[in-house]
Amino acid sequence: MSEQIQVAPPAESYPPAPAPPILQPDAGYLGYDRALLRPMSLVRKLRGVLKYLRVRLRGGPMAVNMEVTYLCNATCDFCDYWKVKRSGKLGDYDYVDAIRKLDPMTVTLTGGEPTINKQLPEAVRRIKESLGFVYVGMVTHGSLLTVEKATALWEAGMDHISISLNYIGREHDEERGIEGLYEHISTLVPQLTARGINVIFNTVVMRDNLDHVVPIAHLARSMGAKVSYSCYSDYKNGNETHLVDPGHAERLESVIEDLVYQKSRLGNIVNSAWYLRRIPAYFRDALPGSCTAAGKWLVQLTPDGDVKPCAELPVQSGYADYKPVSRKIDCNRCWYSCRGETESSLRIERIWELLGRAWRKGA
């Protein structure tokens, strides 16, 4: 029989909120490993491998985070995008030409809140058609997402939908400033995964939610979804209150150790163990002082068609004039998964892991 576990109270000064129980995985969970990509033909697999080799030899970018708008209907205290009143939009520049120019392995639609843009299915379709091989995802807080909208994106060729989830229960509503958001997400996600749509919870590790981090993986598993972890950074607006301080360092170490264990047990944690194990070092400010991904292997495409080395750094150039940076950027203020996993994917053991999974099962 499955056991039930409760979410422990959050860190002090944050009042606890009742959270639903989460099923502890039983023997039926073992070996679960849903594909990260749609099933692929042999020809498409070969195209993917050749594309990867070409991007590596060319020197990037491997991944493009494509902001489709700065506008957002949430009011998160760690981001100021929701204060923006005006934003460029996809029609303001030739985004297909931009993606062809950058020619990455992956494109992630972001914002602001990307689902504010009503042309997303068309954008996904055109991006897919513009490149021989490209993986397209999206990061959304989910409040505007419906089964119909998600299905339209999936049918247009989107490979996964990432839905932000940092807490189980009403604390998530409070964080985003959107009443009923958690209930909406917990109702929507099982409907999407039942239709074969690839859903990934995007969870930010921070001081306030350490007791929710591992339970979210169990919750995702019970919904047929996956989870990707990232790390909180104060780089967006200087809010340091959510950073993991030394007083919570031991608890963080325990959480990460559990995550690495649950990665093989649950089969739905998409992060590499290499990335997860470096999370405590990031919060201790003990990572190397330079970033090897931003501007070279990873770039940010703004709603105006400009290229930034990453979401937090200044504009580097227009997309037509983009050239990969030739040196490391002196910055260690984030350990976002887009940075860490990009660096991870450039290591031989990670390359073989990803290519091996893709070859076996389109993942």
C-alpha positions in Angstrom: 0.0 0.0 0.0 1.2 3.5 -0.7 2.0 5.7 2.3 1.1 9.4 2.5 3.5 12.2 3.3 2.6 15.7 4.3 4.5 18.8 3.3 6.5 20.1 6.3 6.0 23.7 7.5 8.0 26.3 5.5 10.8 28.4 6.9 10.2 30.6 9.8 8.4 33.9 9.3 6.4 32.3 6.5 3.1 31.1 8.0 2.3 27.5 7.2 -0.6 26.7 4.8 -2.5 23.4 4.7 -1.3 21.3 1.8 -2.9 18.1 0.3 -1.2 14.8 1.0 1.1 13.4 -1.6 1.3 9.7 -2.5 4.7 8.2 -1.6 5.7 6.2 -4.7 5.2 2.4 -4.5 6.7 -0.3 -6.6 4.7 0.8 -9.6 6.7 4.0 -9.8 10.0 2.2 -10.3 11.4 2.4 -13.8 9.0 5.2 -14.8 10.7 7.4 -17.4 8.4 9.3 -19.8 9.9 10.5 -23.0 11.2 14.1 -23.0 10.6 14.2 -26.7 7.9 12.9 -29.1 8.7 9.5 -30.6 11.2 10.1 -33.5 11.9 8.2 -36.6 15.4 7.0 -37.3 15.9 9.8 -39.8 14.9 12.4 -37.2 17.2 10.9 -34.6 20.1 11.1 -37.1 19.2 14.7 -37.8 19.2 15.5 -34.1 22.7 13.9 -33.6 24.1 15.7 -36.6 22.6 19.0 -35.5 24.1 18.6 -32.1 27.6 17.9 -33.6 27.2 20.9 -35.9 26.3 23.3 -33.1 29.2 22.0 -31.0 31.7 22.5 -33.8 30.2 25.9 -34.7 30.5 27.0 -31.1 26.8 27.7 -30.2 24.3 28.7 -29.3 22.9 25.4 -28.0 19.8 27.0 -26.4 17.7 30.1 -27.1 15.3 31.6 -24.5 12.9 33.5 -26.6 10.9 36.2 -24.8 7.6 36.7 -26.6 6.5 39.5 -24.3 7.6 41.4 -21.2 4.0 41.7 -19.9 2.8 39.5 -17.1 -0.4 39.2 -15.0 1.4 37.8 -11.9 3.0 40.0 -9.2 6.0 37.9 -8.0 8.3 39.8 -5.6 11.4 38.5 -7.2 10.7 39.8 -10.7 9.6 43.2 -12.0 8.3 42.2 -15.4 4.7 42.6 -14.2 5.4 46.3 -13.7 6.1 46.8 -17.4 3.3 48.6 -19.3 4.6 48.2 -22.8 6.4 45.4 -24.6 7.7 44.5 -28.1 5.9 41.6 -29.7 6.6 38.8 -32.2 5.2 40.9 -35.1 7.8 43.6 -34.5 10.7 41.6 -36.0 11.2 38.6 -38.2 11.5 36.0 -35.4 11.7 33.1 -37.9 14.7 34.7 -39.5 16.2 35.3 -36.0 15.8 31.6 -35.1 17.3 30.5 -38.4 20.2 32.8 -37.8 20.8 31.5 -34.3 20.0 27.9 -35.4 19.9 26.3 -31.8 19.1 22.8 -30.6 16.3 24.2 -28.3 14.0 27.2 -28.2 12.2 28.0 -25.0 9.3 30.5 -25.2 9.3 32.7 -22.1 8.1 36.1 -20.9 6.8 37.9 -19.0 3.9 35.5 -19.3 4.1 34.0 -22.8 0.5 32.8 -23.0 -0.6 36.5 -23.1 0.5 36.3 -26.7 -2.3 34.8 -28.8 -0.1 33.9 -31.7 1.9 31.2 -29.9 0.6 28.2 -31.9 1.5 29.9 -35.1 4.9 30.8 -33.7 5.6 27.3 -32.6 4.6 25.9 -36.0 6.8 28.4 -37.9 9.8 27.8 -35.7 9.5 24.0 -36.1 9.2 24.4 -39.9 12.2 26.7 -40.1 14.8 24.3 -38.8 15.6 20.7 -39.7 15.7 19.8 -36.0 14.7 21.9 -33.0 13.1 21.2 -29.6 10.5 23.8 -28.6 9.3 24.3 -25.0 7.6 27.0 -23.0 7.7 28.3 -19.4 4.4 29.7 -18.1 2.8 30.3 -14.7 -0.3 28.6 -16.1 -3.1 30.9 -15.0 -4.2 31.6 -18.6 -3.5 28.1 -19.8 -6.4 25.8 -20.7 -6.8 22.3 -22.1 -7.7 23.9 -25.5 -4.8 26.3 -25.6 -2.3 23.6 -24.5 -3.7 21.2 -27.1 -3.3 23.8 -29.8 0.4 24.3 -28.8 1.0 20.6 -28.7 -0.6 20.1 -32.2 1.6 22.9 -33.5 4.7 21.0 -32.5 5.6 22.1 -29.0 7.6 19.5 -27.2 6.9 20.4 -23.6 5.1 22.9 -21.5 6.8 23.9 -18.3 4.5 25.2 -15.5 6.0 27.1 -12.6 5.3 25.5 -9.2 7.2 26.5 -6.1 4.7 25.5 -3.4 2.0 22.9 -2.8 -1.2 24.7 -1.7 -2.3 28.3 -1.3 1.3 29.6 -0.7 1.8 29.3 -4.4 -1.2 31.6 -5.0 0.3 34.1 -2.6 3.7 34.0 -4.2 2.3 34.7 -7.7 -0.5 37.0 -6.5 -3.1 34.9 -8.4 -6.0 33.6 -6.4 -6.8 29.9 -7.1 -3.7 29.3 -9.2 -2.6 26.1 -7.4 -6.1 24.6 -7.7 -6.1 25.5 -11.4 -2.7 23.9 -12.0 -3.5 20.7 -10.0 -6.8 20.3 -12.0 -5.3 21.2 -15.4 -2.1 19.1 -15.4 -3.6 15.6 -15.1 -5.9 16.5 -18.0 -3.0 17.5 -20.2 -0.8 14.5 -19.4 -3.8 12.2 -20.0 -3.8 13.6 -23.5 -0.2 12.8 -24.0 1.0 16.4 -23.6 4.5 16.6 -22.0 4.2 18.7 -18.8 7.2 19.7 -16.7 6.9 21.5 -13.4 9.5 24.3 -13.1 10.4 24.6 -9.5 12.8 27.2 -8.0 14.8 26.1 -5.0 14.9 28.8 -2.4 14.9 29.2 1.4 11.1 29.4 1.7 10.2 26.2 -0.1 12.8 23.7 1.0 10.1 21.5 2.5 8.1 21.5 -0.7 10.9 20.7 -3.1 10.9 16.9 -2.9 7.1 16.5 -2.4 6.7 18.4 -5.7 8.5 15.6 -7.4 6.1 13.1 -5.9 3.1 15.3 -6.8 4.3 15.6 -10.4 4.8 11.8 -10.6 1.3 11.2 -9.4 0.0 13.5 -12.2 2.1 11.9 -14.9 4.3 15.0 -15.1 8.0 15.7 -14.7 9.9 18.3 -12.8 12.9 20.5 -13.4 14.6 22.4 -10.6 16.4 25.7 -10.8 17.9 28.0 -8.2 16.7 31.3 -6.9 18.7 34.4 -7.8 18.4 38.0 -6.6 19.8 39.2 -10.0 16.4 40.2 -11.4 15.5 42.9 -8.9 17.9 42.6 -5.9 15.5 40.8 -3.6 17.8 38.7 -1.4 15.1 37.4 1.0 14.6 34.1 -0.7 18.3 33.1 -1.0 19.3 30.0 1.1 21.3 31.4 4.0 23.9 29.6 6.1 21.2 28.8 8.7 19.4 26.7 6.2 22.5 25.2 4.5 22.3 21.8 6.2 18.6 21.5 5.3 19.4 22.3 1.7 22.1 19.6 1.6 19.6 17.1 2.8 17.0 18.1 0.2 19.5 17.8 -2.6 20.7 14.4 -1.4 17.1 13.3 -1.4 16.5 14.7 -4.9 19.5 12.8 -6.4 18.1 9.6 -4.8 14.6 10.3 -6.0 15.8 11.0 -9.5 16.5 7.4 -10.1 13.6 6.2 -8.1 10.8 8.4 -9.5 12.2 8.7 -13.1 10.6 12.1 -13.6 13.3 14.6 -12.4 14.8 15.9 -15.6 17.9 17.6 -14.1 21.2 16.0 -14.3 22.7 14.8 -11.0 25.7 17.0 -11.9 23.5 20.1 -11.8 21.7 19.2 -8.6 24.8 18.5 -6.7 26.1 22.0 -7.4 23.1 23.7 -5.9 24.5 24.0 -2.4 27.8 25.4 -3.7 25.9 28.1 -5.6 24.1 29.3 -2.4 27.5 29.2 -0.6 28.9 31.4 -3.4 31.4 28.7 -4.0 30.9 28.1 -7.8 33.5 29.2 -10.3 33.5 32.9 -10.8 32.8 32.8 -14.5 29.9 31.5 -16.7 30.8 29.4 -19.7 27.3 29.2 -21.1 25.9 32.8 -21.4 26.4 34.5 -24.8 27.9 31.4 -26.4 26.0 28.2 -25.7 22.9 30.1 -24.3 21.4 33.3 -25.4 18.3 35.4 -24.7 16.2 36.7 -27.6 14.1 39.7 -26.5 10.7 40.8 -27.7 12.4 43.5 -29.7 14.7 41.0 -31.6 17.8 41.8 -29.6 20.2 39.2 -28.2 21.4 39.2 -24.6 24.0 36.7 -23.2 21.3 35.7 -20.7 18.1 37.1 -19.2 19.8 39.3 -16.7 22.7 40.8 -18.7 22.5 43.8 -21.1 21.8 43.5 -24.8 24.7 42.2 -26.8 23.5 43.0 -30.4 20.6 42.7 -32.7 20.0 39.1 -33.8 21.4 39.7 -37.3 24.7 40.8 -35.9 25.0 38.1 -33.2 28.3 36.4 -32.7 29.1 34.0 -29.9 31.2 35.4 -27.2 34.8 34.3 -27.4 35.5 34.3 -23.6 33.9 33.3 -20.3 31.7 36.0 -18.7 32.8 37.0 -15.2 29.5 36.3 -13.4 28.3 33.6 -10.9 25.1 35.3 -9.7 22.8 32.6 -10.9 22.6 28.8 -11.1 19.5 28.7 -13.3 18.9 25.3 -14.9 19.3 26.9 -18.4 22.9 27.8 -17.5 23.8 24.8 -15.4 22.3 22.2 -17.7 23.8 23.8 -20.8 27.2 23.6 -19.1 26.4 20.0 -18.0 25.4 19.0 -21.6 28.8 20.0 -22.8 30.5 17.3 -20.7 31.2 13.9 -22.3 29.2 11.8 -19.8 26.2 14.1 -20.2 26.4 14.0 -24.0 26.4 10.2 -24.0 23.5 10.1 -21.5 21.3 12.4 -23.6 22.2 10.9 -27.0 21.7 7.4 -25.6 18.2 8.2 -24.2 17.2 9.9 -27.4 18.3 7.0 -29.5 16.5 4.4 -27.4 13.2 6.1 -26.9 12.9 9.5 -28.5 13.8 11.2 -25.1 
